[in-house]
Amino acid sequence: MTLELSDGVVSDEELSLLALAADPDTVVPDDAVSLWDLMGQDQSLLPDWYMPPINAGPRKHPRWRRRVALVIICAFLAVDAYGLCSTYGYLVVA
């Protein structure tokens, strides 16, 4: 089944037909082209803060952030270990 795109705009019906006709076991090659690149659209429908682009390599965080995160996690684990609940901001016996 071949589907021709009409004047560069993809409708919901065309996307639905393409999705239903696609083979779910297809392996996408590493050099696959994005639909947005193929259609020549520079901006996607989702904003960058919702789905930021993928960065290569590990993230580098300052040591103090990691320590603050570990302190908060340990505090919650200690509250749980003593059988307390802090769901609503007050410590109560669970």
Buried (B, 14 or more C-beta within 10 A) or exposed (E): EEEEEEEEEEEEEBEEEBEEEEEEEEEEEEEEEEEEEEEEEEEEEEEEEEEEEEEEEEEEEEEEEEEEEEEEEEEEEEBEEEEEEEEEEEEEEE
